[in-house]
Amino acid sequence: MNATEIRQMSVEQIHSKLSDTREELMKLRFQQVTGQLTDTSRLRALRRDIARLETILNEMSRAAVEEGEA
């Protein structure tokens, strides 16, 4: 998922995507513990996607606050 794709989404869609991604990460962690996970690179990709989503949400909220002050 690219940052440009995320920036085109609404805030509600980003929150939804964030919760789905966190849930998927949790499931993959359980698979890793039980030894069923074969593609461990997916864990890193999901962590980065979560960070990207949170960063863009933070940018959006800061922009909204600055617009309110101006």
Summary of the structure (lengths in Angstrom):
residues: 70
radius of gyration: 15.0
end to end distance: 32.3
largest distance: 53.8
contacts: 161
relative contact order: 0.15
helix: 83%
strand: 0%
